[in-house]
């Protein structure tokens, strides 16, 4: 069986191991994170610079975040405003519906004993109301009656213009014969033609202005047929024997040449 020998450690080596052991125990615990490991090897001034740099970075990041939030706020404000307006309109609509609903009346909440006097108090008021309404129609007809009286005023008719009285027809055989005798010379006839003219118109009308033939309708001293033919001598041919004689003498001259020629035709034919 072989003998196991324990090797002795040199004193120098043991001293070095003790020093190493004591230094190891004095050192702080090695950090576990990578950043800690990185900063562990940096001197104290470098550590302070790193901390300051980190703080500045954090501040810059916070400032950038706040600026981004402020820029985003105006963009979101219209949407928020529209949402607020919609909510306000909905609320107003709800309020309108609620106000439109009939509210509870005092009569419904009041006890029955209090409601009866109110009804009795309203009854006299209702009875008094017809009197007032009846008084108004009474005044209205009075006004209506007064209005026509004011409007319908008698209109005075214009005074009729007095028309000249139509001249009355005058039967004057003597005057008619005298006028005819005075007109013979104007037609170029001698005075002896008056005998023939007097006999002719005595047979026809007896020298009357209004003489009328019942069968034929011939009218006047000269017995014109129709009577309207004498209107060419004057408008008063129905009442004035002078107008009738003027027309008759023209007719005799044109048809027969003279009163005696007209008389001869009348004696042969019974008309001229």
Backbone as numpy.savetxt, mean C-alpha at the origin, in Angstrom:
# Nx Ny Nz CAx CAy CAz Cx Cy Cz
99.48 -88.93 51.61 98.63 -87.74 51.61 99.50 -86.52 51.61
99.18 -85.63 50.74 100.05 -84.45 50.60 99.73 -83.44 51.67
100.65 -82.69 52.00 100.50 -81.70 53.09 100.17 -80.34 52.46
99.15 -79.75 53.06 98.70 -78.44 52.58 99.41 -77.37 53.34
100.03 -76.53 52.54 100.79 -75.46 53.17 100.13 -74.13 52.86
100.06 -73.42 53.91 99.48 -72.08 53.79 100.58 -71.12 53.42
100.31 -70.44 52.32 101.31 -69.47 51.89 101.12 -68.18 52.64
102.16 -67.69 53.06 102.12 -66.43 53.81 102.19 -65.27 52.84
101.44 -64.19 53.16 101.36 -62.98 52.30 102.47 -62.04 52.71
103.11 -61.49 51.78 104.18 -60.57 52.14 103.60 -59.39 52.88
104.43 -58.80 53.71 103.97 -57.63 54.51 103.62 -56.46 53.62
104.34 -56.24 52.62 104.06 -55.09 51.72 102.72 -55.26 51.05
102.52 -56.47 50.65 101.22 -56.71 49.98 100.10 -56.52 50.94
100.31 -56.94 52.17 99.23 -56.79 53.15 99.00 -55.34 53.47
100.03 -54.57 53.52 99.87 -53.14 53.78 99.12 -52.46 52.64
99.45 -52.84 51.44 98.75 -52.23 50.30 97.29 -52.62 50.29
97.00 -53.83 50.62 95.58 -54.23 50.61 94.80 -53.52 51.67
95.48 -53.29 52.83 94.79 -52.56 53.89 94.52 -51.11 53.45
95.47 -50.54 52.81 95.25 -49.15 52.35 94.13 -49.09 51.32
94.20 -50.07 50.46 93.13 -50.09 49.45 91.78 -50.30 50.10
91.74 -51.15 51.11 90.48 -51.45 51.78 89.95 -50.21 52.49
90.85 -49.49 53.16 90.39 -48.30 53.88 89.94 -47.22 52.93
90.60 -47.06 51.83 90.17 -46.06 50.85 88.85 -46.44 50.24
88.68 -47.71 50.05 87.42 -48.16 49.47 86.27 -47.90 50.42
86.52 -48.11 51.68 85.45 -47.87 52.66 85.17 -46.37 52.79
86.11 -45.51 52.61 85.88 -44.07 52.75 85.15 -43.47 51.56
85.25 -44.10 50.44 84.60 -43.55 49.25 83.09 -43.66 49.37
82.39 -42.72 48.71 80.90 -42.76 48.70 80.43 -43.83 47.77
79.13 -44.12 47.95 78.53 -45.19 47.13 78.47 -44.72 45.70
78.88 -45.56 44.81 78.91 -45.21 43.38 77.48 -45.06 42.87
77.14 -43.97 42.23 75.77 -43.79 41.72 75.43 -44.82 40.67
74.12 -45.08 40.64 73.66 -46.15 39.74 73.31 -45.63 38.38
72.76 -44.30 38.24 72.29 -43.82 36.93 73.47 -43.40 36.07
73.18 -43.32 34.76 74.23 -42.94 33.82 74.62 -41.48 34.01
73.60 -40.59 34.25 73.90 -39.17 34.48 74.72 -39.00 35.73
74.40 -39.78 36.77 75.16 -39.71 38.02 76.59 -40.20 37.81
76.67 -41.25 37.01 78.02 -41.74 36.73 78.82 -40.70 35.95
78.08 -39.98 35.05 78.78 -38.99 34.23 79.23 -37.81 35.08
78.38 -37.38 35.98 78.72 -36.23 36.81 79.67 -36.59 37.94
79.74 -37.86 38.25 80.61 -38.25 39.34 82.07 -38.00 38.98
82.37 -38.14 37.72 83.74 -37.92 37.29 84.07 -36.48 37.00
83.10 -35.54 37.08 83.33 -34.13 36.78 83.74 -33.43 38.06
84.68 -32.54 38.03 85.08 -31.80 39.23 83.94 -30.95 39.77
84.08 -30.38 40.95 83.01 -29.62 41.62 82.61 -28.40 40.81
83.51 -27.68 40.21 83.16 -26.52 39.37 82.36 -26.94 38.16
82.76 -28.02 37.58 82.02 -28.55 36.42 80.62 -28.96 36.84
80.50 -29.53 38.04 79.16 -29.91 38.51 78.27 -28.68 38.67
78.82 -27.65 39.23 78.03 -26.43 39.41 77.60 -25.85 38.05
78.50 -25.84 37.11 78.15 -25.33 35.77 77.05 -26.16 35.13
77.14 -27.48 35.36 76.12 -28.36 34.79 74.77 -28.08 35.41
74.78 -27.85 36.75 73.50 -27.57 37.44 72.89 -26.28 36.92
73.74 -25.24 36.76 73.25 -23.96 36.26 72.69 -24.11 34.85
73.41 -24.87 34.02 72.96 -25.10 32.64 71.62 -25.80 32.63
71.50 -26.79 33.50 70.23 -27.53 33.57 69.09 -26.62 34.00
69.35 -25.76 35.00 68.31 -24.84 35.47 67.89 -23.88 34.38
68.90 -23.36 33.65 68.56 -22.45 32.53 67.71 -23.15 31.48
68.07 -24.40 31.21 67.30 -25.14 30.22 65.87 -25.33 30.69
65.72 -25.62 31.98 64.35 -25.79 32.53 63.57 -24.49 32.42
64.22 -23.34 32.77 63.54 -22.05 32.68 63.14 -21.71 31.26
64.08 -21.98 30.34 63.77 -21.71 28.92 62.60 -22.56 28.46
62.59 -23.84 28.91 61.48 -24.72 28.52 60.16 -24.25 29.09
60.18 -23.77 30.35 58.94 -23.25 30.96 58.45 -22.01 30.23
59.41 -21.09 29.87 59.01 -19.88 29.14 58.42 -20.21 27.78
59.06 -21.15 27.08 58.52 -21.54 25.76 57.15 -22.15 25.89
56.94 -22.94 26.95 55.63 -23.57 27.15 54.55 -22.54 27.44
54.89 -21.52 28.27 53.90 -20.48 28.58 53.57 -19.64 27.34
54.61 -19.34 26.52 54.37 -18.57 25.28 53.49 -19.35 24.32
53.72 -20.65 24.22 52.89 -21.49 23.35 51.46 -21.52 23.85
51.28 -21.53 25.18 49.93 -21.54 25.74 49.21 -20.23 25.44
49.97 -19.08 25.54 49.34 -17.79 25.22 48.94 -17.68 23.77
49.78 -18.21 22.88 49.45 -18.18 21.45 48.25 -19.07 21.15
48.11 -20.15 21.86 46.99 -21.05 21.60 45.69 -20.53 22.19
45.80 -19.61 23.18 44.58 -19.11 23.83 43.70 -18.33 22.87
44.20 -17.36 22.05 43.31 -16.64 21.12 42.67 -17.53 20.09
43.39 -18.59 19.68 42.81 -19.50 18.70 41.62 -20.20 19.27
41.74 -20.54 20.54 40.65 -21.28 21.16 39.52 -20.37 21.60
39.80 -19.03 21.69 38.78 -18.13 22.23 37.52 -18.05 21.36
37.61 -18.01 19.98 36.35 -17.97 19.21 35.49 -19.19 19.44
36.13 -20.37 19.49 35.34 -21.57 19.73 34.69 -21.50 21.10
35.50 -21.02 22.10 34.93 -20.91 23.43 33.81 -19.87 23.46
34.02 -18.75 22.70 32.98 -17.71 22.68 31.70 -18.23 22.04
31.85 -19.00 20.93 30.66 -19.55 20.28 29.95 -20.53 21.19
30.75 -21.34 21.90 30.14 -22.29 22.83 29.41 -21.55 23.94
30.03 -20.44 24.41 29.37 -19.64 25.47 28.09 -19.00 24.95
28.13 -18.48 23.68 26.93 -17.88 23.10 25.81 -18.89 22.95
26.19 -20.14 22.50 25.18 -21.19 22.37 24.57 -21.52 23.71
25.42 -21.60 24.72 24.91 -21.91 26.05 24.00 -20.80 26.55
24.37 -19.51 26.25 23.53 -18.38 26.69 22.19 -18.38 25.97
22.21 -18.66 24.63 20.94 -18.70 23.89 20.04 -19.82 24.40
20.67 -20.98 24.70 19.87 -22.10 25.24 19.27 -21.71 26.57
20.06 -21.02 27.39 19.56 -20.61 28.70 18.42 -19.60 28.55
18.58 -18.63 27.60 17.51 -17.66 27.37 16.24 -18.34 26.88
16.39 -19.32 25.97 15.22 -20.04 25.46 14.51 -20.78 26.59
15.32 -21.38 27.50 14.71 -22.07 28.64 13.98 -21.08 29.52
14.58 -19.88 29.73 13.91 -18.88 30.55 12.60 -18.43 29.91
12.61 -18.30 28.54 11.39 -17.90 27.85 10.29 -18.93 28.02
10.66 -20.20 27.88 9.66 -21.26 28.07 9.12 -21.25 29.48
10.00 -21.02 30.44 9.55 -21.02 31.83 8.63 -19.84 32.09
8.99 -18.64 31.50 8.14 -17.48 31.72 6.80 -17.61 31.01
6.76 -18.39 29.88 5.49 -18.57 29.16 4.54 -19.48 29.90
5.05 -20.33 30.72 4.18 -21.23 31.47 3.36 -20.44 32.47
2.06 -20.76 32.59 1.24 -20.03 33.58 1.71 -20.32 34.98
1.92 -19.23 35.72 2.36 -19.38 37.08 1.21 -19.68 38.02
1.52 -20.14 39.14 0.46 -20.46 40.11 -0.22 -19.18 40.56
-1.52 -19.17 40.52 -2.28 -17.99 40.93 -2.46 -17.96 42.43
-2.74 -16.75 42.87 -2.95 -16.60 44.32 -4.22 -17.29 44.77
-5.19 -17.39 43.81 -6.43 -18.06 44.19 -6.22 -19.53 44.42
-5.28 -20.14 43.62 -5.04 -21.57 43.81 -4.31 -21.84 45.10
-3.47 -20.91 45.55 -2.71 -21.12 46.78 -3.49 -20.67 48.00
-4.44 -19.77 47.82 -5.19 -19.26 48.97 -6.19 -20.29 49.44
-6.56 -20.27 50.66 -7.58 -21.20 51.17 -8.94 -20.88 50.58
-9.86 -21.85 50.69 -11.18 -21.70 50.09 -11.97 -20.57 50.74
-11.76 -20.34 51.97 -12.48 -19.26 52.66 -12.09 -17.90 52.12
-10.83 -17.74 51.69 -10.39 -16.46 51.14 -10.82 -16.30 49.70
-11.01 -17.39 48.97 -11.40 -17.30 47.57 -12.84 -16.86 47.41
-13.72 -17.23 48.33 -15.13 -16.87 48.21 -15.35 -15.36 48.29
-14.74 -14.65 49.24 -14.94 -13.18 49.24 -14.44 -12.53 47.96
-13.34 -13.07 47.39 -12.84 -12.47 46.15 -13.85 -12.61 45.04
-14.50 -13.78 44.99 -15.51 -13.99 43.95 -16.68 -13.06 44.15
-17.10 -12.89 45.40 -18.22 -11.98 45.67 -17.86 -10.54 45.38
-16.58 -10.19 45.57 -16.15 -8.82 45.27 -16.13 -8.58 43.77
-15.78 -9.61 42.99 -15.74 -9.44 41.54 -17.15 -9.33 40.95
-18.13 -9.94 41.58 -19.48 -9.94 41.03 -20.05 -8.54 40.91
-19.97 -7.68 41.93 -20.48 -6.30 41.74 -19.74 -5.55 40.65
-18.43 -5.79 40.55 -17.69 -5.12 39.49 -18.19 -5.55 38.12
-18.50 -6.85 37.99 -19.03 -7.34 36.72 -20.39 -6.76 36.44
-21.21 -6.56 37.49 -22.53 -5.96 37.27 -22.41 -4.49 36.88
-21.45 -3.80 37.45 -21.30 -2.37 37.15 -20.74 -2.15 35.76
-20.01 -3.13 35.24 -19.39 -2.96 33.93 -20.41 -2.77 32.82
-21.54 -3.53 32.76 -22.51 -3.31 31.69 -23.06 -1.91 31.67
-23.19 -1.25 32.85 -23.71 0.11 32.85 -22.80 1.04 32.08
-21.48 0.86 32.35 -20.54 1.74 31.65 -20.53 1.47 30.17
-20.60 0.18 29.80 -20.61 -0.15 28.38 -21.90 0.29 27.73
-23.00 0.27 28.49 -24.27 0.71 27.91 -24.28 2.22 27.72
-23.56 2.92 28.56 -23.54 4.38 28.42 -22.78 4.81 27.18
-21.73 4.09 26.81 -20.94 4.46 25.64 -21.74 4.33 24.35
-22.48 3.20 24.10 -23.29 3.16 22.88 -24.32 4.26 22.82
-24.85 4.68 23.98 -25.84 5.75 23.97 -25.24 7.05 23.47
-23.99 7.28 23.86 -23.34 8.52 23.39 -22.95 8.41 21.93
-22.61 7.19 21.48 -22.20 7.02 20.09 -23.32 7.34 19.12
-24.58 6.84 19.32 -25.65 7.23 18.39 -25.90 8.72 18.36
-25.72 9.37 19.54 -25.92 10.82 19.54 -24.93 11.50 18.62
-23.67 11.06 18.69 -22.66 11.62 17.80 -22.97 11.30 16.35
-23.41 10.02 16.12 -23.72 9.62 14.75 -24.89 10.42 14.20
-25.87 10.74 15.10 -27.01 11.53 14.63 -26.60 12.96 14.35
-25.66 13.45 15.14 -25.23 14.83 14.93 -24.36 14.97 13.68
-23.60 13.90 13.38 -22.71 13.97 12.22 -23.48 14.13 10.92
-24.52 13.31 10.65 -25.26 13.54 9.38 -25.88 14.91 9.31
-26.33 15.43 10.47 -26.94 16.76 10.44 -25.94 17.81 10.00
-24.67 17.60 10.39 -23.66 18.58 10.01 -23.23 18.41 8.56
-23.19 17.14 8.11 -22.71 16.88 6.75 -23.76 17.20 5.71
-25.01 16.74 5.97 -26.06 16.93 4.97 -26.58 18.35 5.10
-26.05 19.20 4.36 -26.49 20.60 4.36 -27.30 20.85 3.09
-28.37 21.58 3.22 -29.18 21.83 2.02 -28.39 22.64 1.00
-28.37 22.11 -0.19 -27.66 22.77 -1.28 -28.67 23.58 -2.07
-28.39 24.83 -2.13 -29.30 25.70 -2.86 -29.10 25.52 -4.35
-30.18 25.17 -4.97 -30.12 25.00 -6.42 -29.98 26.36 -7.09
-29.23 26.32 -8.16 -29.04 27.56 -8.90 -30.37 28.03 -9.47
-30.57 29.27 -9.39 -31.82 29.83 -9.90 -31.94 29.55 -11.39
-33.04 28.97 -11.82 -33.19 28.67 -13.24 -33.17 29.94 -14.09
-32.44 29.82 -15.17 -32.36 30.97 -16.07 -33.69 31.10 -16.81
-34.24 32.23 -16.70 -35.54 32.46 -17.34 -35.39 32.43 -18.85
-36.06 31.47 -19.43 -36.02 31.37 -20.89 -37.02 32.34 -21.48
-36.66 32.91 -22.61 -37.64 33.82 -23.25 -38.89 33.06 -23.67
-39.99 33.65 -23.39 -41.26 33.00 -23.71 -41.40 32.85 -25.22
-41.83 31.65 -25.57 -42.03 31.39 -27.00 -43.14 32.30 -27.54
-42.88 32.92 -28.68 -43.93 33.81 -29.23 -45.17 33.01 -29.62
-46.27 33.54 -29.26 -47.54 32.87 -29.57 -47.93 33.16 -31.03
-48.47 32.11 -31.63 -48.90 32.26 -33.03 -50.15 33.14 -33.09
-50.17 34.05 -34.02 -51.28 34.99 -34.16 -51.88 34.82 -35.56
-53.15 34.54 -35.59 -53.85 34.45 -36.88 -54.39 35.85 -37.23
-53.74 36.43 -38.22 -54.12 37.80 -38.64 -54.19 37.82 -40.17
-55.31 37.36 -40.74 -55.42 37.31 -42.19 -55.25 38.68 -42.86
-55.77 39.74 -42.29 -55.64 41.06 -42.92 -54.19 41.51 -42.90
-53.54 41.31 -41.78 -52.14 41.69 -41.71 -51.29 40.86 -42.66
-51.62 39.57 -42.83 -50.86 38.71 -43.72 -51.04 39.15 -45.16
-52.25 39.52 -45.56 -52.49 39.96 -46.93 -51.75 41.29 -47.20
-51.76 42.19 -46.26 -51.07 43.47 -46.46 -49.57 43.25 -46.61
-49.02 42.33 -45.84 -47.57 42.06 -45.94 -47.24 41.42 -47.28
-48.10 40.51 -47.78 -47.85 39.86 -49.07 -47.90 40.86 -50.21
-48.87 41.82 -50.16 -48.98 42.83 -51.22 -47.74 43.71 -51.26
-47.13 43.96 -50.08 -45.92 44.81 -50.04 -44.69 44.09 -50.59
-44.72 42.77 -50.75 -43.55 42.02 -51.19 -43.58 41.67 -52.68
-44.70 41.98 -53.40 -44.80 41.58 -54.80 -43.74 42.26 -55.66
-43.54 43.55 -55.45 -42.60 44.27 -56.28 -41.17 43.75 -56.14
-40.82 43.22 -54.96 -39.46 42.68 -54.75 -39.23 41.43 -55.58
-40.28 40.78 -56.02 -40.14 39.59 -56.87 -40.35 39.92 -58.37
-40.61 41.22 -58.65 -40.77 41.62 -60.04 -42.17 41.41 -60.58
-43.17 41.37 -59.69 -44.54 41.15 -60.12 -45.34 42.48 -60.04
-46.36 42.55 -60.90 -47.24 43.73 -60.88 -48.27 43.58 -59.77
-48.95 44.63 -59.47 -49.92 44.63 -58.37 -51.12 43.75 -58.65
-51.42 43.51 -59.97 -52.57 42.66 -60.28 -52.35 41.20 -59.89
-51.11 40.81 -59.63 -50.83 39.43 -59.19 -51.37 39.17 -57.79
-51.72 40.28 -57.09 -52.22 40.08 -55.73 -53.60 39.44 -55.74
-54.38 39.68 -56.78 -55.71 39.06 -56.84 -55.57 37.54 -56.94
-54.68 37.10 -57.80 -54.47 35.65 -57.93 -53.92 35.04 -56.64
-52.99 35.76 -56.02 -52.38 35.25 -54.76 -53.41 35.19 -53.65
-54.28 36.25 -53.60 -55.28 36.27 -52.54 -56.26 35.11 -52.70
-56.69 34.83 -53.93 -57.62 33.72 -54.18 -56.96 32.37 -53.88
-55.68 32.22 -54.26 -54.97 30.95 -54.05 -54.84 30.60 -52.57
-54.38 31.53 -51.78 -54.11 31.19 -50.36 -55.38 31.27 -49.51
-56.43 31.93 -50.06 -57.71 31.85 -49.35 -58.27 30.45 -49.46
-58.14 29.81 -50.66 -58.58 28.43 -50.82 -57.73 27.48 -49.96
-56.45 27.76 -49.77 -55.57 26.84 -49.03 -55.72 26.99 -47.51
-55.69 28.23 -46.98 -55.64 28.39 -45.51 -56.46 29.54 -44.96
-57.09 30.31 -45.87 -57.81 31.51 -45.45 -56.88 32.47 -44.71
-55.59 32.45 -45.11 -54.54 33.34 -44.59 -54.36 33.24 -43.06
-54.57 32.04 -42.50 -54.35 31.83 -41.07 -52.96 31.23 -40.82
-52.30 31.74 -39.82 -50.93 31.30 -39.51 -50.90 29.86 -39.03
-51.90 29.43 -38.29 -51.89 28.08 -37.68 -52.78 27.10 -38.45
-53.15 27.42 -39.68 -54.01 26.52 -40.43 -53.31 25.20 -40.66
-54.00 24.08 -40.40 -53.41 22.74 -40.51 -54.36 21.84 -41.29
-53.87 21.13 -42.31 -54.66 20.17 -43.08 -54.69 18.86 -42.29
-55.90 18.44 -41.92 -56.01 17.25 -41.08 -55.58 16.00 -41.81
-55.74 15.91 -43.08 -55.41 14.69 -43.81 -53.94 14.63 -44.22
-53.36 15.74 -44.69 -51.99 15.72 -45.20 -50.97 16.26 -44.19
-51.41 17.11 -43.26 -50.48 17.72 -42.31 -49.86 19.00 -42.81
-50.30 19.53 -43.96 -49.78 20.81 -44.46 -50.11 21.90 -43.46
-49.18 22.93 -43.34 -49.29 23.89 -42.24 -49.02 25.30 -42.75
-49.76 26.28 -42.10 -49.50 27.69 -42.32 -50.31 28.32 -43.44
-49.99 29.61 -43.68 -50.71 30.37 -44.70 -50.52 29.73 -46.05
-49.33 29.28 -46.38 -49.01 28.75 -47.71 -49.21 27.25 -47.77
-49.58 26.58 -46.62 -49.81 25.13 -46.55 -48.58 24.34 -47.03
-47.49 24.59 -46.35 -46.24 23.86 -46.66 -46.36 22.42 -46.18
-45.86 21.50 -47.01 -45.91 20.06 -46.66 -44.54 19.43 -46.93
-43.82 19.02 -45.87 -44.19 19.24 -44.45 -43.88 20.66 -44.02
-44.27 20.97 -42.79 -44.11 22.34 -42.29 -42.64 22.71 -42.13
-41.77 21.73 -41.90 -40.34 22.00 -41.65 -39.64 22.60 -42.86
-40.24 22.53 -44.04 -39.61 23.15 -45.20 -39.46 24.66 -44.99
-40.39 25.28 -44.26 -40.34 26.72 -44.06 -39.24 27.15 -43.09
-38.56 26.20 -42.44 -37.48 26.55 -41.51 -36.33 27.22 -42.24
-36.22 27.03 -43.56 -35.15 27.69 -44.31 -35.35 29.21 -44.34
-36.59 29.66 -44.13 -36.88 31.10 -44.13 -36.77 31.69 -42.72
-36.83 30.88 -41.68 -36.74 31.40 -40.31 -37.14 30.35 -39.31
-36.61 30.46 -38.08 -36.92 29.47 -37.05 -38.33 29.63 -36.50
-38.94 30.76 -36.70 -40.28 31.00 -36.16 -41.35 30.72 -37.19
-41.11 29.75 -38.05 -42.04 29.48 -39.14 -43.40 29.01 -38.64
-43.54 28.55 -37.41 -44.83 28.08 -36.91 -45.66 29.21 -36.28
-45.05 30.31 -35.99 -45.78 31.39 -35.29 -45.79 32.72 -36.06
-44.98 32.88 -37.08 -44.85 34.16 -37.74 -45.32 34.03 -39.19
-46.38 34.73 -39.56 -46.91 34.63 -40.92 -45.96 35.27 -41.91
-45.14 36.23 -41.51 -44.19 36.85 -42.43 -43.18 35.82 -42.94
-42.66 34.98 -41.99 -41.72 33.94 -42.40 -42.39 32.98 -43.37
-43.64 32.63 -43.09 -44.36 31.71 -43.97 -44.57 32.33 -45.37
-44.94 33.63 -45.44 -45.18 34.29 -46.73 -43.90 34.43 -47.53
-42.76 34.74 -46.86 -41.48 34.85 -47.56 -41.12 33.52 -48.23
-41.29 32.43 -47.49 -40.98 31.13 -48.08 -41.95 30.81 -49.21
-43.28 31.12 -49.06 -44.30 30.80 -50.07 -44.09 31.55 -51.37
-43.70 32.83 -51.32 -43.47 33.60 -52.52 -42.26 33.04 -53.29
-41.20 32.63 -52.59 -40.06 32.01 -53.26 -40.48 30.72 -53.96
-41.31 29.95 -53.30 -41.76 28.68 -53.86 -42.59 28.91 -55.14
-43.52 29.88 -55.09 -44.36 30.17 -56.25 -43.51 30.64 -57.42
-42.54 31.49 -57.21 -41.70 32.00 -58.28 -40.89 30.88 -58.91
-40.33 29.97 -58.09 -39.49 28.90 -58.63 -40.30 27.86 -59.39
-41.50 27.52 -58.87 -42.28 26.45 -59.49 -43.19 26.93 -60.64
-43.81 28.13 -60.44 -44.83 28.54 -61.40 -44.55 29.92 -62.03
-43.62 30.64 -61.56 -43.24 31.91 -62.15 -43.99 33.10 -61.61
-45.27 32.90 -61.26 -46.07 34.01 -60.75 -47.25 33.45 -59.95
-47.92 34.29 -59.14 -49.09 33.81 -58.39 -50.23 33.37 -59.32
-50.43 34.02 -60.43 -51.50 33.59 -61.33 -51.19 32.23 -61.95
-49.93 31.93 -62.28 -49.56 30.61 -62.79 -49.79 29.54 -61.74
-49.57 29.84 -60.49 -49.81 28.88 -59.42 -51.31 28.65 -59.25
-52.10 29.72 -59.37 -53.55 29.58 -59.22 -54.12 28.71 -60.33
-53.71 28.91 -61.58 -54.18 28.10 -62.69 -53.86 26.61 -62.45
-52.67 26.31 -61.97 -52.32 24.90 -61.69 -53.21 24.33 -60.58
-53.51 25.16 -59.58 -54.30 24.69 -58.45 -55.74 24.42 -58.92
-56.28 25.27 -59.76 -57.61 25.06 -60.24 -57.71 23.79 -61.08
-56.66 23.44 -61.79 -56.67 22.24 -62.60 -56.39 20.98 -61.80
-55.63 21.07 -60.73 -55.21 19.86 -59.98 -55.65 19.83 -58.52
-56.15 20.90 -58.02 -56.59 21.01 -56.63 -55.44 20.95 -55.62
-54.30 21.26 -56.09 -53.11 21.41 -55.21 -52.07 22.17 -55.99
-51.10 22.70 -55.41 -50.08 23.44 -56.15 -48.71 23.19 -55.54
